[in-house]
Amino acid sequence: MAEHYIKIKAVDLNNNCPECYSKEGLKLTFKQKFIETNFYKKITSDIKYEMDCLTCNTHIYPVKWTEDIERVFEYHKRGFNPKQASTHFKKATWLAITSGVFIALCITAVIIYSVL
């Protein structure tokens, strides 16, 4: 089962980086969890927020966010529309369901025929 996050939206911020104090390079990324197996693909409602500084190449954790960064984050969070959670069944699932129904019908027919 492959679980990974797909990037839905990325925003460049004009705030100062808490690490290197550069005004350029902060990037806020919104990601949504995506699960893919042999039987289905699923987009979940699990959202992940990441902030990175491209100038000093560091990941900025929410503990180090300033009040200005918090306000900008809340603004972009309100404007963010994630993809709707959904499940898509693959051919293998439909084949397994169809085969199960067909086998159940065959067993039922054999039981009914042997009783008569």
One Martini backbone bead per residue (centre of mass of N, CA, C, O) as a GRO file, in nm:
protein
  116
    1MET     BB    1   0.092   0.040   0.028
    2ALA     BB    2   0.071   0.366  -0.107
    3GLU     BB    3   0.178   0.651   0.073
    4HIS     BB    4   0.111   0.994  -0.016
    5TYR     BB    5   0.185   1.330  -0.100
    6ILE     BB    6   0.015   1.584  -0.268
    7LYS     BB    7   0.049   1.870  -0.440
    8ILE     BB    8  -0.174   2.151  -0.445
    9LYS     BB    9  -0.014   2.402  -0.300
   10ALA     BB   10   0.199   2.696  -0.365
   11VAL     BB   11   0.356   2.959  -0.162
   12ASP     BB   12   0.493   3.269  -0.169
   13LEU     BB   13   0.670   3.449   0.074
   14ASN     BB   14   0.745   3.786   0.236
   15ASN     BB   15   0.877   3.684   0.478
   16ASN     BB   16   1.079   3.627   0.732
   17CYS     BB   17   1.317   3.421   0.817
   18PRO     BB   18   1.390   3.262   1.124
   19GLU     BB   19   1.692   3.183   1.038
   20CYS     BB   20   1.810   3.405   0.795
   21TYR     BB   21   1.624   3.673   0.738
   22SER     BB   22   1.498   3.637   0.471
   23LYS     BB   23   1.260   3.769   0.232
   24GLU     BB   24   1.341   3.530   0.054
   25GLY     BB   25   1.213   3.178   0.011
   26LEU     BB   26   0.940   3.136   0.122
   27LYS     BB   27   0.746   2.823   0.144
   28LEU     BB   28   0.410   2.719   0.106
   29THR     BB   29   0.268   2.386   0.157
   30PHE     BB   30   0.003   2.189   0.021
   31LYS     BB   31  -0.104   1.863   0.131
   32GLN     BB   32  -0.239   1.542   0.016
   33LYS     BB   33  -0.356   1.238   0.079
   34PHE     BB   34  -0.240   0.933  -0.097
   35ILE     BB   35  -0.385   0.617  -0.194
   36GLU     BB   36  -0.228   0.309  -0.331
   37THR     BB   37  -0.343   0.012  -0.472
   38ASN     BB   38  -0.450  -0.271  -0.643
   39PHE     BB   39  -0.774  -0.179  -0.588
   40TYR     BB   40  -0.715   0.138  -0.510
   41LYS     BB   41  -0.796   0.490  -0.501
   42LYS     BB   42  -0.717   0.755  -0.253
   43ILE     BB   43  -0.858   1.053  -0.125
   44THR     BB   44  -0.800   1.235   0.145
   45SER     BB   45  -0.851   1.473   0.425
   46ASP     BB   46  -0.548   1.488   0.466
   47ILE     BB   47  -0.354   1.762   0.580
   48LYS     BB   48  -0.042   1.927   0.484
   49TYR     BB   49   0.198   2.155   0.626
   50GLU     BB   50   0.466   2.345   0.466
   51MET     BB   51   0.787   2.507   0.549
   52ASP     BB   52   1.031   2.671   0.341
   53CYS     BB   53   1.372   2.762   0.278
   54LEU     BB   54   1.555   2.840  -0.015
   55THR     BB   55   1.808   2.988   0.097
   56CYS     BB   56   1.882   2.780   0.361
   57ASN     BB   57   1.753   2.492   0.345
   58THR     BB   58   1.492   2.489   0.548
   59HIS     BB   59   1.278   2.373   0.788
   60ILE     BB   60   0.976   2.522   0.908
   61TYR     BB   61   0.848   2.512   1.207
   62PRO     BB   62   0.574   2.615   1.395
   63VAL     BB   63   0.745   2.710   1.643
   64LYS     BB   64   0.908   2.941   1.455
   65TRP     BB   65   0.676   3.108   1.407
   66THR     BB   66   0.549   3.402   1.354
   67GLU     BB   67   0.290   3.615   1.359
   68ASP     BB   68   0.304   3.681   1.057
   69ILE     BB   69   0.306   3.391   0.956
   70GLU     BB   70   0.040   3.306   1.087
   71ARG     BB   71  -0.142   3.506   0.933
   72VAL     BB   72  -0.069   3.408   0.647
   73PHE     BB   73  -0.148   3.117   0.690
   74GLU     BB   74  -0.451   3.167   0.758
   75TYR     BB   75  -0.518   3.300   0.491
   76HIS     BB   76  -0.438   3.056   0.303
   77LYS     BB   77  -0.616   2.843   0.445
   78ARG     BB   78  -0.892   2.973   0.369
   79GLY     BB   79  -0.819   2.962   0.042
   80PHE     BB   80  -0.811   2.655   0.063
   81ASN     BB   81  -0.893   2.385  -0.177
   82PRO     BB   82  -0.945   2.077  -0.149
   83LYS     BB   83  -0.977   1.780  -0.242
   84GLN     BB   84  -1.204   1.551  -0.268
   85ALA     BB   85  -1.294   1.284  -0.112
   86SER     BB   86  -1.196   0.963  -0.263
   87THR     BB   87  -1.289   0.657  -0.451
   88HIS     BB   88  -1.111   0.425  -0.673
   89PHE     BB   89  -1.177   0.152  -0.854
   90LYS     BB   90  -1.030  -0.112  -0.986
   91LYS     BB   91  -1.030  -0.386  -1.187
   92ALA     BB   92  -0.964  -0.595  -0.964
   93THR     BB   93  -1.215  -0.543  -0.794
   94TRP     BB   94  -1.433  -0.605  -1.006
   95LEU     BB   95  -1.331  -0.893  -1.060
   96ALA     BB   96  -1.369  -1.003  -0.770
   97ILE     BB   97  -1.672  -0.945  -0.743
   98THR     BB   98  -1.769  -1.100  -0.994
   99SER     BB   99  -1.646  -1.374  -0.916
  100GLY     BB  100  -1.797  -1.408  -0.645
  101VAL     BB  101  -2.083  -1.404  -0.765
  102PHE     BB  102  -2.046  -1.638  -0.966
  103ILE     BB  103  -1.969  -1.856  -0.757
  104ALA     BB  104  -2.226  -1.831  -0.586
  105LEU     BB  105  -2.421  -1.910  -0.816
  106CYS     BB  106  -2.297  -2.188  -0.876
  107ILE     BB  107  -2.337  -2.314  -0.597
  108THR     BB  108  -2.641  -2.273  -0.586
  109ALA     BB  109  -2.705  -2.441  -0.840
  110VAL     BB  110  -2.582  -2.709  -0.741
  111ILE     BB  111  -2.759  -2.740  -0.488
  112ILE     BB  112  -3.034  -2.734  -0.631
  113TYR     BB  113  -2.978  -2.969  -0.835
  114SER     BB  114  -2.909  -3.194  -0.615
  115VAL     BB  115  -3.192  -3.187  -0.471
  116LEU     BB  116  -3.363  -3.259  -0.735
   0.00000   0.00000   0.00000
